Amino acid sequence: MKSVKRIVCLSLGVFICLSGCTMAPNYTRPKAPVPVDWPKGAAYQETLSATNATDVQNVRWREFFTDSKLQKLIETALTNNRDLRIAALNVELSRAMYGIQRAELFPAINANGDGSVQRLPADLSGATPPKRVTVERYDANLGVVAWEIDFFGRIRSFKDEALQKYLATEQARRSAQILLVSSVANAYLTLAADRENLTLVETTLATQQSTYNMIKRRHDLDLVSELDLYRAQTQVDAARRDVASFIQLVAQDKNALDLLLGVPSSDELLPTELSSVTPPKEISPGLSSEVLLRRPDVLQAEDLLKAANADIGAARAAFFPRISLTAAIGSASSDLSGLFKAGSGAWSYAPQIVMPIFDARTWSANRAAKVQREIAVTQYEKAIQSAFREVADALAVRGTVDKQLSAQRSLVNAFAETYRLSSSRYDKGIDSYLSVLDAQRSLFAAQQGLVSLRLAKLANQVQLYAVLGGGWKAEKRPAP
């Protein structure tokens, strides 16, 4: 009957432990310190009027990046990139740490056996008459050692803190994945732009070499001055320098892409020029900035805030008694052969309560936990503000880049016509070669500027997709 009562009491203790409440304050999400609406003004006018664009929250990266070569490169990076692999391993580590902390709620049951032989002198043996005694003892038990019964939620608060940190590492992994996808896309686009620039400077070099050869022939016939010959040579040398420079840039772009992929890239998957790249899908940020609350880095900051909130519960619980239990049930005998015979049953239990009376560390720990929570709140608000700024910047670029492209194309056409007319006037002896030289430089700079703006437009689409969270709704939150 007594054994039954003990079992009932132990079961009741387990139930109280598992159903106990924590002393952590109720969590309330801080108000977002940014406007509800996106910025308005001349830079955002075209952006906000885009009504046919697709909402980014429903777009996976395979749907957003429509270029087949880029899709294969991104898939390779997601499989082989070492930074993303480290982020995934950190998630597994954090999950294991959460499992360790959660296991503290349950008693650890151990099986142990021990034996001892002790020789006692006559004056300590207690025998009558006094004589030396050899005492033997053998035990076999199932027991619980120093199991803390979590009446005040100290262990549960630590468990909640570990859970939120685990969720935060999962959000960090998602942030790393979004960053990796956008980085691969940007490296791919940069490589395409530099290859197009390389083609441009090679064409320019061929043109400049042809012009130089023509002027040299005229110089040999004393039709042009030596000054014109050297001016033409400067253009050839400058073009040769630019060719070498862009060959270097293309090689470095490929090296950067290979680092992101984690394996060497194959030549058939590399872009030949920017115009050969299929542009990404058009997306919209939506009408409200509340979409930022679903960004992985913002969710990570919120999970860390929840972890700091749970830590306050553990600090508060330190002011209350800690109750622990050590218990064992098994068999004991003075003879090894009689260890499991009838009548050899044994049990023991030793509850312990520790009541803190004065410990200045608990007050300091409580204050530290509250300050840590305020730090986490500030970091959460800063994460939202940074996200808002990144989206606003991307929207400002999207609202103005088409106008810049239109103006740049017109500028290229104007410089091309200027160069044609200057060359014609020079051939007819009406104008000096200096005007031709100036027109060539201006045309080349304008053509490079056009390539840069086309790259900026595509890169901005990638940036907008990344800063809006890039398909966050397509993935479910992890379950421990």
C-alpha positions as CSV (number, residue, x, y, z in Angstrom):
1,M,0.0,0.0,0.0
2,K,2.8,2.4,0.9
3,S,4.5,1.6,-2.4
4,V,1.3,2.5,-4.3
5,K,1.1,5.8,-2.4
6,R,4.7,6.6,-3.3
7,I,4.0,5.9,-7.0
8,V,0.9,8.1,-6.9
9,C,2.8,10.9,-5.3
10,L,5.6,10.6,-7.8
11,S,3.1,10.6,-10.7
12,L,1.4,13.7,-9.2
13,G,4.8,15.4,-9.0
14,V,5.5,14.6,-12.7
15,F,2.0,16.0,-13.6
16,I,2.6,19.2,-11.7
17,C,6.0,19.6,-13.4
18,L,4.7,19.1,-16.9
19,S,1.7,21.3,-16.4
20,G,3.3,24.1,-14.4
21,C,3.4,27.7,-15.6
22,T,6.4,29.8,-16.1
23,M,7.0,33.2,-14.5
24,A,8.0,34.8,-17.8
25,P,6.0,38.0,-18.7
26,N,3.4,37.7,-21.4
27,Y,4.9,38.4,-24.8
28,T,3.5,41.3,-26.8
29,R,5.0,42.1,-30.2
30,P,6.4,45.6,-30.2
31,K,4.9,48.1,-32.6
32,A,6.7,48.4,-35.9
33,P,8.6,51.7,-35.9
34,V,8.0,52.4,-39.6
35,P,5.2,53.9,-41.6
36,V,2.4,51.5,-42.7
37,D,2.6,52.8,-46.3
38,W,5.6,52.8,-48.5
39,P,7.3,56.1,-49.3
40,K,5.7,58.4,-51.8
41,G,7.2,61.0,-54.1
42,A,8.6,61.5,-57.6
43,A,11.0,58.6,-57.2
44,Y,8.2,56.2,-56.3
45,Q,5.4,57.3,-58.6
46,E,5.8,54.7,-61.3
47,T,6.5,52.0,-58.7
48,L,3.3,52.6,-56.8
49,S,1.2,52.6,-59.9
50,A,2.2,49.1,-60.9
51,T,-1.1,47.2,-60.4
52,N,-0.5,44.1,-62.5
53,A,2.7,42.9,-60.8
54,T,2.6,39.6,-58.8
55,D,2.8,39.6,-55.0
56,V,6.3,38.5,-53.9
57,Q,5.0,36.4,-51.0
58,N,3.6,33.8,-53.4
59,V,6.6,33.6,-55.7
60,R,9.2,30.9,-55.2
61,W,12.7,31.5,-56.6
62,R,12.1,29.1,-59.5
63,E,9.2,31.2,-60.5
64,F,10.9,34.5,-60.1
65,F,14.1,33.6,-61.9
66,T,12.9,32.6,-65.4
67,D,16.4,32.1,-66.9
68,S,17.0,28.4,-67.2
69,K,20.8,28.6,-66.9
70,L,20.5,30.7,-63.8
71,Q,18.0,28.3,-62.3
72,K,20.5,25.5,-62.6
73,L,23.3,27.6,-61.1
74,I,21.1,28.5,-58.1
75,E,20.1,24.9,-57.6
76,T,23.8,23.9,-57.6
77,A,24.6,26.6,-55.0
78,L,21.8,25.5,-52.7
79,T,23.3,22.0,-52.8
80,N,27.0,22.8,-52.5
81,N,27.5,26.3,-50.9
82,R,29.5,26.0,-47.7
83,D,28.0,29.0,-45.9
84,L,24.5,27.6,-46.4
85,R,25.7,24.2,-45.2
86,I,27.1,25.8,-42.0
87,A,23.8,27.6,-41.4
88,A,21.9,24.3,-41.8
89,L,24.3,22.6,-39.3
90,N,23.8,25.5,-36.9
91,V,20.0,24.7,-37.0
92,E,20.7,21.1,-36.2
93,L,23.0,22.1,-33.4
94,S,20.4,24.4,-31.9
95,R,17.7,21.8,-32.3
96,A,19.9,19.3,-30.3
97,M,20.5,22.0,-27.6
98,Y,16.8,22.5,-27.3
99,G,16.3,18.8,-26.9
100,I,18.9,18.7,-24.1
101,Q,17.2,21.6,-22.3
102,R,13.7,20.2,-22.7
103,A,14.9,16.8,-21.3
104,E,15.6,18.6,-18.0
105,L,11.8,18.6,-17.4
106,F,11.8,14.8,-17.1
107,P,13.5,12.6,-14.5
108,A,16.6,10.7,-15.7
109,I,16.1,7.0,-14.6
110,N,19.4,5.1,-14.1
111,A,20.1,1.5,-13.4
112,N,23.1,0.9,-11.2
113,G,24.6,-1.9,-9.2
114,D,27.4,-1.7,-6.6
115,G,29.0,-3.8,-4.0
116,S,31.3,-3.1,-1.0
117,V,33.3,-5.1,1.5
118,Q,34.4,-3.3,4.7
119,R,36.5,-4.6,7.6
120,L,35.6,-2.9,10.9
121,P,37.7,-3.1,14.1
122,A,36.3,-4.5,17.3
123,D,35.6,-1.1,18.9
124,L,33.6,0.0,15.9
125,S,31.8,-3.2,14.9
126,G,29.0,-2.8,17.5
127,A,29.1,-6.6,18.1
128,T,28.7,-8.2,21.5
129,P,31.2,-9.2,22.6
130,P,33.3,-6.8,20.6
131,K,35.1,-8.4,17.7
132,R,36.3,-7.6,14.2
133,V,33.6,-7.8,11.6
134,T,33.7,-8.0,7.8
135,V,30.6,-6.3,6.3
136,E,29.5,-7.0,2.8
137,R,26.7,-5.2,0.9
138,Y,25.4,-5.6,-2.7
139,D,22.8,-3.4,-4.3
140,A,20.9,-3.3,-7.6
141,N,18.6,-0.3,-8.1
142,L,16.5,1.8,-10.5
143,G,16.7,5.4,-9.4
144,V,16.3,9.1,-10.0
145,V,19.1,11.3,-8.9
146,A,18.5,15.0,-8.0
147,W,15.5,15.5,-10.3
148,E,14.3,19.1,-9.9
149,I,10.5,19.4,-9.8
150,D,9.8,22.6,-11.8
151,F,7.0,24.1,-9.6
152,F,8.0,27.7,-10.5
153,G,8.8,27.2,-14.2
154,R,12.6,27.8,-14.0
155,I,13.4,24.8,-16.2
156,R,10.4,25.5,-18.5
157,S,11.6,29.0,-19.0
158,F,15.0,27.7,-20.1
159,K,13.3,25.3,-22.4
160,D,11.3,28.1,-24.0
161,E,14.4,30.2,-24.4
162,A,16.2,27.3,-26.1
163,L,13.1,26.7,-28.4
164,Q,13.1,30.4,-29.5
165,K,16.8,30.3,-30.2
166,Y,16.3,27.2,-32.3
167,L,13.6,28.9,-34.3
168,A,15.9,31.9,-34.6
169,T,18.7,29.8,-36.2
170,E,16.1,28.4,-38.6
171,Q,15.3,31.9,-39.7
172,A,19.0,32.7,-40.0
173,R,19.2,29.7,-42.3
174,R,16.4,31.0,-44.4
175,S,18.1,34.5,-44.5
176,A,21.3,32.8,-45.6
177,Q,19.4,31.0,-48.4
178,I,17.7,34.2,-49.6
179,L,21.1,36.0,-49.6
180,L,22.7,33.1,-51.4
181,V,20.1,33.0,-54.2
182,S,20.3,36.8,-54.7
183,S,24.1,36.7,-54.6
184,V,24.2,34.0,-57.3
185,A,21.8,36.0,-59.4
186,N,23.8,39.2,-59.0
187,A,27.1,37.4,-59.8
188,Y,25.5,35.8,-62.9
189,L,24.2,39.2,-64.1
190,T,27.6,40.9,-63.4
191,L,29.4,38.3,-65.4
192,A,27.0,38.8,-68.2
193,A,27.5,42.6,-68.1
194,D,31.3,42.4,-68.0
195,R,31.3,39.9,-70.9
196,E,29.1,42.3,-72.9
197,N,31.5,45.1,-72.0
198,L,34.4,42.9,-73.1
199,T,32.7,42.4,-76.5
200,L,32.2,46.2,-76.7
201,V,35.8,47.1,-76.0
202,E,37.0,44.4,-78.4
203,T,34.8,45.9,-81.1
204,T,36.1,49.4,-80.2
205,L,39.7,48.1,-80.4
206,A,39.1,46.7,-83.8
207,T,37.5,50.0,-84.9
208,Q,40.3,52.1,-83.4
209,Q,43.0,49.9,-85.0
210,S,41.3,50.3,-88.4
211,T,41.2,54.0,-87.9
212,Y,44.8,54.1,-86.8
213,N,45.9,52.1,-89.9
214,M,44.1,54.5,-92.2
215,I,45.6,57.6,-90.6
216,K,49.0,56.0,-90.7
217,R,48.7,55.5,-94.4
218,R,47.7,59.1,-94.8
219,H,50.6,60.2,-92.6
220,D,53.0,58.2,-94.8
221,L,51.6,60.2,-97.8
222,D,52.0,63.5,-95.8
223,L,48.2,64.0,-95.9
224,V,47.8,64.3,-92.1
225,S,49.9,65.6,-89.3
226,E,52.0,63.5,-87.0
227,L,49.8,64.8,-84.1
228,D,46.8,63.0,-85.6
229,L,48.7,59.8,-85.8
230,Y,49.7,59.9,-82.2
231,R,46.1,60.9,-81.2
232,A,44.9,57.8,-83.0
233,Q,47.5,55.7,-81.3
234,T,46.3,56.8,-77.9
235,Q,42.8,55.5,-78.7
236,V,44.3,52.1,-79.7
237,D,46.4,51.8,-76.6
238,A,43.4,52.8,-74.4
239,A,41.2,50.2,-76.0
240,R,43.9,47.5,-75.6
241,R,44.1,48.5,-71.9
242,D,40.3,48.2,-71.5
243,V,40.3,44.8,-73.2
244,A,42.9,43.5,-70.7
245,S,41.0,45.0,-67.8
246,F,37.7,43.4,-68.8
247,I,39.3,40.0,-69.4
248,Q,40.5,40.3,-65.8
249,L,37.0,41.3,-64.6
250,V,35.4,38.4,-66.4
251,A,37.8,35.9,-64.8
252,Q,37.2,37.4,-61.3
253,D,33.4,37.3,-61.9
254,K,33.7,33.6,-62.7
255,N,35.8,33.0,-59.6
256,A,33.2,34.8,-57.4
257,L,30.4,32.7,-59.0
258,D,32.3,29.5,-58.4
259,L,32.8,30.4,-54.7
260,L,29.0,30.9,-54.3
261,L,28.3,27.6,-56.2
262,G,30.7,25.6,-54.1
263,V,31.9,23.8,-57.3
264,P,33.4,25.0,-60.6
265,S,30.8,26.3,-63.0
266,S,30.4,24.8,-66.5
267,D,30.9,27.1,-69.5
268,E,27.6,26.1,-71.1
269,L,25.7,27.6,-68.1
270,L,27.5,30.9,-68.2
271,P,25.9,33.9,-69.9
272,T,27.4,35.3,-73.1
273,E,26.0,38.9,-72.7
274,L,23.4,40.8,-70.7
275,S,20.9,40.8,-73.5
276,S,20.9,37.0,-73.5
277,V,19.6,36.8,-69.9
278,T,15.9,36.3,-69.5
279,P,14.8,39.0,-67.0
280,P,13.2,38.0,-63.7
281,K,9.5,38.1,-63.1
282,E,7.9,41.5,-62.1
283,I,6.9,41.7,-58.5
284,S,5.1,44.1,-56.2
285,P,5.8,44.9,-52.6
286,G,2.1,45.2,-51.8
287,L,0.2,48.1,-50.3
288,S,1.5,47.8,-46.7
289,S,4.9,47.6,-45.1
290,E,3.6,44.8,-42.8
291,V,5.0,42.4,-45.2
292,L,8.4,43.1,-43.6
293,L,7.3,41.4,-40.4
294,R,7.5,38.1,-42.3
295,R,11.1,38.6,-43.5
296,P,13.4,35.9,-42.0
297,D,15.8,38.3,-40.4
298,V,12.9,40.2,-38.8
299,L,11.5,36.9,-37.6
300,Q,14.9,35.9,-36.3
301,A,15.1,39.1,-34.3
302,E,11.6,38.5,-32.9
303,D,12.5,34.9,-31.9
304,L,15.5,36.2,-30.0
305,L,13.3,38.7,-28.3
306,K,11.0,35.9,-27.2
307,A,14.0,34.0,-25.9
308,A,15.0,37.1,-23.9
309,N,11.5,37.3,-22.6
310,A,11.6,33.6,-21.5
311,D,15.0,34.3,-19.7
312,I,13.2,36.8,-17.5
313,G,11.0,33.9,-16.2
314,A,14.0,31.9,-15.3
315,A,15.5,34.9,-13.5
316,R,12.3,35.4,-11.5
317,A,12.0,31.7,-10.6
318,A,15.4,31.9,-9.0
319,F,13.8,33.9,-6.1
320,F,11.6,30.9,-5.2
321,P,12.5,27.5,-3.6
322,R,14.0,24.7,-5.7
323,I,12.7,21.3,-4.9
324,S,14.6,18.2,-6.0
325,L,14.1,14.5,-5.5
326,T,16.4,11.5,-5.3
327,A,14.8,8.1,-5.1
328,A,15.7,4.5,-5.8
329,I,14.0,1.1,-5.7
330,G,15.7,-2.2,-6.1
331,S,17.3,-5.0,-4.1
332,A,20.0,-5.2,-1.5
333,S,21.7,-8.1,0.3
334,S,24.8,-8.9,2.3
335,D,25.4,-11.8,0.0
336,L,25.8,-11.5,-3.8
337,S,23.9,-14.8,-4.3
338,G,20.9,-13.5,-2.3
339,L,20.6,-10.1,-4.1
340,F,17.4,-11.0,-6.0
341,K,15.9,-13.5,-3.5
342,A,12.5,-12.9,-1.8
343,G,12.6,-10.4,0.9
344,S,15.7,-8.5,-0.5
345,G,13.6,-5.5,-1.8
346,A,14.9,-2.0,-0.8
347,W,13.8,1.5,-1.5
348,S,14.9,5.0,-0.6
349,Y,13.8,8.6,-1.3
350,A,15.4,11.9,-0.3
351,P,13.5,15.0,-1.2
352,Q,15.3,18.3,-0.9
353,I,14.2,21.9,-0.8
354,V,16.5,24.9,-1.1
355,M,15.1,28.2,-0.1
356,P,17.1,31.3,-1.2
357,I,17.4,33.7,1.7
358,F,20.0,36.2,0.5
359,D,21.9,36.0,-2.7
360,A,22.7,39.3,-4.4
361,R,23.4,37.5,-7.7
362,T,19.7,36.7,-8.2
363,W,18.8,40.4,-8.1
364,S,21.6,41.3,-10.6
365,A,20.6,38.4,-12.8
366,N,17.0,39.6,-12.8
367,R,18.0,43.1,-13.8
368,A,20.4,41.7,-16.5
369,A,17.5,39.6,-18.0
370,K,15.3,42.7,-18.2
371,V,18.1,44.8,-19.8
372,Q,18.8,42.0,-22.2
373,R,15.1,42.0,-23.2
374,E,15.2,45.8,-23.9
375,I,18.3,45.2,-26.1
376,A,16.4,42.5,-28.0
377,V,13.4,44.9,-28.5
378,T,15.8,47.5,-29.9
379,Q,17.4,45.1,-32.2
380,Y,14.0,43.9,-33.4
381,E,12.9,47.5,-34.1
382,K,16.2,48.2,-35.9
383,A,15.8,45.1,-38.1
384,I,12.4,46.4,-39.2
385,Q,13.8,49.9,-39.9
386,S,16.7,48.4,-41.9
387,A,14.3,46.3,-43.9
388,F,12.0,49.3,-44.6
389,R,15.0,51.3,-45.8
390,E,16.2,48.5,-48.1
391,V,12.8,48.1,-49.7
392,A,12.4,51.9,-50.0
393,D,15.8,52.1,-51.7
394,A,14.9,49.3,-54.1
395,L,11.6,51.0,-54.9
396,A,13.3,54.3,-55.6
397,V,15.6,52.6,-58.1
398,R,12.7,50.8,-59.8
399,G,10.7,54.1,-60.0
400,T,13.5,55.9,-61.8
401,V,15.7,53.4,-63.7
402,D,13.5,53.2,-66.8
403,K,13.7,57.0,-67.2
404,Q,17.5,56.8,-66.9
405,L,17.6,54.0,-69.5
406,S,15.5,56.0,-71.9
407,A,17.7,59.0,-71.5
408,Q,20.9,56.9,-71.8
409,R,19.7,55.2,-75.0
410,S,19.0,58.6,-76.5
411,L,22.4,59.8,-75.4
412,V,24.1,56.8,-77.1
413,N,22.2,57.5,-80.3
414,A,23.2,61.2,-80.1
415,F,26.9,60.4,-79.5
416,A,26.8,57.8,-82.3
417,E,25.5,60.4,-84.7
418,T,28.1,62.9,-83.5
419,Y,30.9,60.4,-84.1
420,R,29.6,59.7,-87.6
421,L,29.4,63.3,-88.5
422,S,32.8,64.1,-87.0
423,S,34.4,61.3,-88.9
424,S,32.7,62.5,-92.1
425,R,33.9,66.1,-91.6
426,Y,37.4,64.8,-90.8
427,D,37.5,62.7,-93.9
428,K,36.5,65.7,-95.9
429,G,39.2,67.8,-94.2
430,I,36.6,70.2,-92.7
431,D,37.3,69.4,-89.1
432,S,40.3,68.3,-87.0
433,Y,40.9,64.8,-85.6
434,L,40.4,66.1,-82.1
435,S,36.7,66.3,-82.6
436,V,36.6,62.7,-83.8
437,L,38.7,61.7,-80.8
438,D,36.3,63.4,-78.4
439,A,33.2,61.9,-80.1
440,Q,34.8,58.4,-79.9
441,R,35.5,58.7,-76.1
442,S,32.0,60.0,-75.4
443,L,30.3,57.3,-77.4
444,F,32.3,54.5,-75.7
445,A,31.5,56.0,-72.2
446,A,27.8,56.3,-73.1
447,Q,27.7,52.7,-74.3
448,Q,29.3,51.4,-71.1
449,G,26.9,53.5,-69.1
450,L,24.0,51.9,-71.0
451,V,25.3,48.4,-70.1
452,S,25.6,49.5,-66.4
453,L,22.1,50.8,-66.3
454,R,20.7,47.7,-67.8
455,L,22.6,45.7,-65.2
456,A,21.3,48.0,-62.5
457,K,17.7,47.4,-63.6
458,L,18.0,43.6,-63.5
459,A,20.0,43.7,-60.2
460,N,17.3,45.9,-58.7
461,Q,14.6,43.4,-59.5
462,V,16.7,40.8,-57.7
463,Q,17.3,43.1,-54.8
464,L,13.6,43.9,-54.4
465,Y,12.8,40.2,-54.4
466,A,15.5,39.6,-51.7
467,V,14.6,42.5,-49.4
468,L,10.9,41.6,-49.4
469,G,11.7,38.1,-48.1
470,G,11.8,36.2,-51.4
471,G,9.0,33.6,-51.2
472,W,8.8,33.4,-47.4
473,K,5.2,32.1,-47.6
474,A,6.3,29.1,-49.6
475,E,8.0,27.6,-46.6
476,K,6.5,26.4,-43.3
477,R,7.9,27.3,-39.9
478,P,10.0,24.4,-38.5
479,A,8.6,22.2,-35.8
480,P,10.9,20.9,-33.1
